[in-house]
Amino acid sequence: MGFFDILLISVGLSMDNMAVAAASSCGSKSYPLKVSIKVALSFCLTGIICMLLGWFGGAYLEKYISAWDHWVSFFILVYIGGKMVLNFFKTEQTATYNLLKTKTLFMLALATNIDVFAIGLTLAFYQTSLPSVLAVLSICIVTFTLFGFFMGKKMGAFFGKKAELIGGVILIVIALKILLEGIISA
Protein backbone atom coordinates (compact mmCIF):
# COMPACT_ATOMS: atom_id res chain seq x y z
CA MET A 1 0.00 0.00 0.00
CA GLY A 2 1.50 3.30 -1.10
CA PHE A 3 1.71 6.74 0.47
CA PHE A 4 -1.22 8.05 -1.57
CA ASP A 5 -3.46 5.22 -0.30
CA ILE A 6 -2.40 5.91 3.29
CA LEU A 7 -3.08 9.62 2.78
CA LEU A 8 -6.57 8.98 1.38
CA ILE A 9 -7.42 6.59 4.22
CA SER A 10 -6.19 9.12 6.77
CA VAL A 11 -8.21 11.90 5.16
CA GLY A 12 -11.30 9.68 5.08
CA LEU A 13 -10.90 8.76 8.74
CA SER A 14 -10.29 12.38 9.71
CA MET A 15 -13.62 13.47 8.24
CA ASP A 16 -15.51 12.12 11.28
CA ASN A 17 -13.29 14.21 13.54
CA MET A 18 -13.85 17.26 11.36
CA ALA A 19 -17.62 16.71 11.31
CA VAL A 20 -17.82 16.43 15.10
CA ALA A 21 -15.58 19.47 15.58
CA ALA A 22 -17.71 21.48 13.15
CA ALA A 23 -20.94 20.33 14.80
CA SER A 24 -19.56 21.19 18.23
CA SER A 25 -18.54 24.69 17.26
CA CYS A 26 -21.60 25.64 15.22
CA GLY A 27 -24.53 26.98 17.15
CA SER A 28 -22.59 27.11 20.40
CA LYS A 29 -20.44 29.66 22.09
CA SER A 30 -17.03 30.35 20.67
CA TYR A 31 -14.34 28.21 22.18
CA PRO A 32 -10.90 29.69 22.85
CA LEU A 33 -7.94 28.51 20.77
CA LYS A 34 -6.59 26.36 23.61
CA VAL A 35 -9.85 24.36 23.69
CA SER A 36 -9.63 23.81 19.92
CA ILE A 37 -6.07 22.54 20.28
CA LYS A 38 -7.04 20.34 23.25
CA VAL A 39 -9.84 18.78 21.19
CA ALA A 40 -7.58 18.19 18.17
CA LEU A 41 -4.84 16.62 20.30
CA SER A 42 -7.37 14.46 22.19
CA PHE A 43 -8.82 13.19 18.93
CA CYS A 44 -5.32 12.61 17.58
CA LEU A 45 -4.07 10.71 20.65
CA THR A 46 -7.18 8.53 20.68
CA GLY A 47 -6.71 7.86 16.94
CA ILE A 48 -3.08 6.82 17.49
CA ILE A 49 -4.03 4.46 20.32
CA CYS A 50 -6.84 2.92 18.23
CA MET A 51 -4.50 2.54 15.23
CA LEU A 52 -1.82 0.84 17.35
CA LEU A 53 -4.30 -1.58 18.91
CA GLY A 54 -5.77 -2.43 15.51
CA TRP A 55 -2.39 -2.72 13.81
CA PHE A 56 -0.91 -5.05 16.43
CA GLY A 57 -4.10 -7.12 16.45
CA GLY A 58 -4.01 -7.33 12.66
CA ALA A 59 -0.33 -8.29 12.65
CA TYR A 60 -1.19 -11.20 14.95
CA LEU A 61 -4.21 -12.31 12.91
CA GLU A 62 -2.53 -11.88 9.50
CA LYS A 63 -1.00 -15.37 9.46
CA TYR A 64 -4.45 -16.90 9.96
CA ILE A 65 -6.36 -14.99 7.30
CA SER A 66 -3.77 -13.91 4.73
CA ALA A 67 -5.53 -15.82 1.92
CA TRP A 68 -8.65 -13.67 2.18
CA ASP A 69 -7.39 -10.49 3.86
CA HIS A 70 -8.44 -8.34 0.88
CA TRP A 71 -12.05 -9.40 1.46
CA VAL A 72 -11.81 -8.55 5.16
CA SER A 73 -10.33 -5.14 4.31
CA PHE A 74 -13.00 -4.56 1.67
CA PHE A 75 -15.89 -5.29 4.03
CA ILE A 76 -14.43 -3.22 6.87
CA LEU A 77 -13.85 -0.20 4.65
CA VAL A 78 -17.22 -0.49 2.88
CA TYR A 79 -19.01 -0.86 6.21
CA ILE A 80 -17.34 2.22 7.67
CA GLY A 81 -17.65 4.25 4.45
CA GLY A 82 -21.24 3.12 3.88
CA LYS A 83 -22.18 4.08 7.42
CA MET A 84 -20.72 7.54 6.85
CA VAL A 85 -22.61 7.93 3.56
CA LEU A 86 -25.89 6.77 5.14
CA ASN A 87 -25.42 9.23 8.01
CA PHE A 88 -25.16 11.99 5.42
CA PHE A 89 -28.65 11.19 4.13
CA LYS A 90 -30.30 11.12 7.56
CA THR A 91 -32.45 14.19 8.09
CA GLU A 92 -31.65 14.63 11.78
CA GLN A 93 -30.14 17.87 13.01
CA THR A 94 -26.43 17.76 13.70
CA ALA A 95 -25.94 17.75 17.44
CA THR A 96 -23.80 20.22 19.32
CA TYR A 97 -21.59 19.14 22.19
CA ASN A 98 -19.97 20.89 25.12
CA LEU A 99 -16.32 20.07 24.62
CA LEU A 100 -15.34 21.68 27.91
CA LYS A 101 -16.54 18.55 29.74
CA THR A 102 -13.79 15.92 29.89
CA LYS A 103 -16.24 13.00 29.73
CA THR A 104 -17.91 14.44 26.62
CA LEU A 105 -14.55 15.04 24.95
CA PHE A 106 -13.36 11.50 25.73
CA MET A 107 -16.57 9.91 24.43
CA LEU A 108 -16.47 11.95 21.22
CA ALA A 109 -12.78 11.17 20.66
CA LEU A 110 -13.45 7.46 21.11
CA ALA A 111 -16.58 7.48 18.95
CA THR A 112 -14.89 9.30 16.07
CA ASN A 113 -11.80 7.08 16.16
CA ILE A 114 -13.20 3.60 16.76
CA ASP A 115 -13.12 3.12 12.99
CA VAL A 116 -9.38 3.74 13.11
CA PHE A 117 -9.04 0.47 15.03
CA ALA A 118 -10.63 -1.46 12.16
CA ILE A 119 -8.42 0.31 9.63
CA GLY A 120 -5.39 -0.58 11.77
CA LEU A 121 -6.33 -4.24 11.33
CA THR A 122 -6.58 -3.75 7.59
CA LEU A 123 -3.25 -1.95 7.26
CA ALA A 124 -1.49 -4.65 9.27
CA PHE A 125 -2.65 -7.25 6.73
CA TYR A 126 -0.72 -5.34 4.07
CA GLN A 127 2.35 -4.95 6.29
CA THR A 128 2.13 -1.20 5.87
CA SER A 129 4.80 0.85 7.62
CA LEU A 130 3.32 1.73 11.00
CA PRO A 131 5.39 4.92 11.53
CA SER A 132 4.24 6.26 8.14
CA VAL A 133 0.61 5.57 8.93
CA LEU A 134 0.83 7.15 12.38
CA ALA A 135 2.54 10.27 11.03
CA VAL A 136 0.06 10.83 8.20
CA LEU A 137 -2.96 9.96 10.35
CA SER A 138 -1.84 12.32 13.13
CA ILE A 139 -1.32 15.21 10.75
CA CYS A 140 -4.70 14.63 9.09
CA ILE A 141 -6.65 14.29 12.35
CA VAL A 142 -5.17 17.45 13.87
CA THR A 143 -5.49 19.45 10.65
CA PHE A 144 -9.04 18.42 9.82
CA THR A 145 -10.23 18.71 13.42
CA LEU A 146 -8.91 22.27 13.71
CA PHE A 147 -10.27 23.10 10.26
CA GLY A 148 -13.70 21.74 11.22
CA PHE A 149 -13.61 23.59 14.50
CA PHE A 150 -12.87 26.95 12.93
CA MET A 151 -15.18 26.46 9.97
CA GLY A 152 -18.06 25.16 12.08
CA LYS A 153 -19.21 28.65 12.97
CA LYS A 154 -19.23 29.73 9.33
CA MET A 155 -20.42 26.59 7.63
CA GLY A 156 -22.79 25.22 10.27
CA ALA A 157 -24.22 21.73 10.36
CA PHE A 158 -24.30 21.36 6.56
CA PHE A 159 -20.51 21.31 6.36
CA GLY A 160 -20.32 18.53 8.97
CA LYS A 161 -22.74 16.37 7.03
CA LYS A 162 -20.88 16.99 3.77
CA ALA A 163 -17.61 15.92 5.42
CA GLU A 164 -19.18 12.58 6.35
CA LEU A 165 -20.24 11.99 2.75
CA ILE A 166 -16.80 12.80 1.35
CA GLY A 167 -15.03 10.64 3.93
CA GLY A 168 -17.39 7.72 3.29
CA VAL A 169 -16.95 7.87 -0.47
CA ILE A 170 -13.15 7.97 -0.09
CA LEU A 171 -13.20 4.84 2.09
CA ILE A 172 -15.49 2.97 -0.32
CA VAL A 173 -13.26 3.81 -3.31
CA ILE A 174 -10.18 2.55 -1.44
CA ALA A 175 -12.10 -0.61 -0.47
CA LEU A 176 -12.84 -1.30 -4.14
CA LYS A 177 -9.20 -0.71 -5.06
CA ILE A 178 -7.99 -3.13 -2.35
CA LEU A 179 -10.49 -5.79 -3.44
CA LEU A 180 -9.55 -5.51 -7.10
CA GLU A 181 -5.84 -5.68 -6.29
CA GLY A 182 -6.43 -8.74 -4.09
CA ILE A 183 -8.50 -10.55 -6.73
CA ILE A 184 -6.04 -9.75 -9.52
CA SER A 185 -3.01 -10.89 -7.51
CA ALA A 186 -4.70 -14.16 -6.43
C-alpha positions in Angstrom: 0.0 0.0 0.0 1.5 3.3 -1.1 1.7 6.7 0.5 -1.2 8.1 -1.6 -3.5 5.2 -0.3 -2.4 5.9 3.3 -3.1 9.6 2.8 -6.6 9.0 1.4 -7.4 6.6 4.2 -6.2 9.1 6.8 -8.2 11.9 5.2 -11.3 9.7 5.1 -10.9 8.8 8.7 -10.3 12.4 9.7 -13.6 13.5 8.2 -15.5 12.1 11.3 -13.3 14.2 13.5 -13.9 17.3 11.4 -17.6 16.7 11.3 -17.8 16.4 15.1 -15.6 19.5 15.6 -17.7 21.5 13.1 -20.9 20.3 14.8 -19.6 21.2 18.2 -18.5 24.7 17.3 -21.6 25.6 15.2 -24.5 27.0 17.2 -22.6 27.1 20.4 -20.4 29.7 22.1 -17.0 30.4 20.7 -14.3 28.2 22.2 -10.9 29.7 22.8 -7.9 28.5 20.8 -6.6 26.4 23.6 -9.8 24.4 23.7 -9.6 23.8 19.9 -6.1 22.5 20.3 -7.0 20.3 23.2 -9.8 18.8 21.2 -7.6 18.2 18.2 -4.8 16.6 20.3 -7.4 14.5 22.2 -8.8 13.2 18.9 -5.3 12.6 17.6 -4.1 10.7 20.7 -7.2 8.5 20.7 -6.7 7.9 16.9 -3.1 6.8 17.5 -4.0 4.5 20.3 -6.8 2.9 18.2 -4.5 2.5 15.2 -1.8 0.8 17.3 -4.3 -1.6 18.9 -5.8 -2.4 15.5 -2.4 -2.7 13.8 -0.9 -5.1 16.4 -4.1 -7.1 16.5 -4.0 -7.3 12.7 -0.3 -8.3 12.6 -1.2 -11.2 15.0 -4.2 -12.3 12.9 -2.5 -11.9 9.5 -1.0 -15.4 9.5 -4.4 -16.9 10.0 -6.4 -15.0 7.3 -3.8 -13.9 4.7 -5.5 -15.8 1.9 -8.6 -13.7 2.2 -7.4 -10.5 3.9 -8.4 -8.3 0.9 -12.1 -9.4 1.5 -11.8 -8.5 5.2 -10.3 -5.1 4.3 -13.0 -4.6 1.7 -15.9 -5.3 4.0 -14.4 -3.2 6.9 -13.9 -0.2 4.7 -17.2 -0.5 2.9 -19.0 -0.9 6.2 -17.3 2.2 7.7 -17.7 4.2 4.5 -21.2 3.1 3.9 -22.2 4.1 7.4 -20.7 7.5 6.8 -22.6 7.9 3.6 -25.9 6.8 5.1 -25.4 9.2 8.0 -25.2 12.0 5.4 -28.6 11.2 4.1 -30.3 11.1 7.6 -32.4 14.2 8.1 -31.7 14.6 11.8 -30.1 17.9 13.0 -26.4 17.8 13.7 -25.9 17.8 17.4 -23.8 20.2 19.3 -21.6 19.1 22.2 -20.0 20.9 25.1 -16.3 20.1 24.6 -15.3 21.7 27.9 -16.5 18.6 29.7 -13.8 15.9 29.9 -16.2 13.0 29.7 -17.9 14.4 26.6 -14.5 15.0 24.9 -13.4 11.5 25.7 -16.6 9.9 24.4 -16.5 12.0 21.2 -12.8 11.2 20.7 -13.4 7.5 21.1 -16.6 7.5 19.0 -14.9 9.3 16.1 -11.8 7.1 16.2 -13.2 3.6 16.8 -13.1 3.1 13.0 -9.4 3.7 13.1 -9.0 0.5 15.0 -10.6 -1.5 12.2 -8.4 0.3 9.6 -5.4 -0.6 11.8 -6.3 -4.2 11.3 -6.6 -3.8 7.6 -3.3 -1.9 7.3 -1.5 -4.7 9.3 -2.6 -7.2 6.7 -0.7 -5.3 4.1 2.3 -4.9 6.3 2.1 -1.2 5.9 4.8 0.9 7.6 3.3 1.7 11.0 5.4 4.9 11.5 4.2 6.3 8.1 0.6 5.6 8.9 0.8 7.2 12.4 2.5 10.3 11.0 0.1 10.8 8.2 -3.0 10.0 10.4 -1.8 12.3 13.1 -1.3 15.2 10.8 -4.7 14.6 9.1 -6.7 14.3 12.3 -5.2 17.5 13.9 -5.5 19.5 10.7 -9.0 18.4 9.8 -10.2 18.7 13.4 -8.9 22.3 13.7 -10.3 23.1 10.3 -13.7 21.7 11.2 -13.6 23.6 14.5 -12.9 27.0 12.9 -15.2 26.5 10.0 -18.1 25.2 12.1 -19.2 28.6 13.0 -19.2 29.7 9.3 -20.4 26.6 7.6 -22.8 25.2 10.3 -24.2 21.7 10.4 -24.3 21.4 6.6 -20.5 21.3 6.4 -20.3 18.5 9.0 -22.7 16.4 7.0 -20.9 17.0 3.8 -17.6 15.9 5.4 -19.2 12.6 6.3 -20.2 12.0 2.7 -16.8 12.8 1.3 -15.0 10.6 3.9 -17.4 7.7 3.3 -16.9 7.9 -0.5 -13.1 8.0 -0.1 -13.2 4.8 2.1 -15.5 3.0 -0.3 -13.3 3.8 -3.3 -10.2 2.6 -1.4 -12.1 -0.6 -0.5 -12.8 -1.3 -4.1 -9.2 -0.7 -5.1 -8.0 -3.1 -2.4 -10.5 -5.8 -3.4 -9.6 -5.5 -7.1 -5.8 -5.7 -6.3 -6.4 -8.7 -4.1 -8.5 -10.5 -6.7 -6.0 -9.8 -9.5 -3.0 -10.9 -7.5 -4.7 -14.2 -6.4 
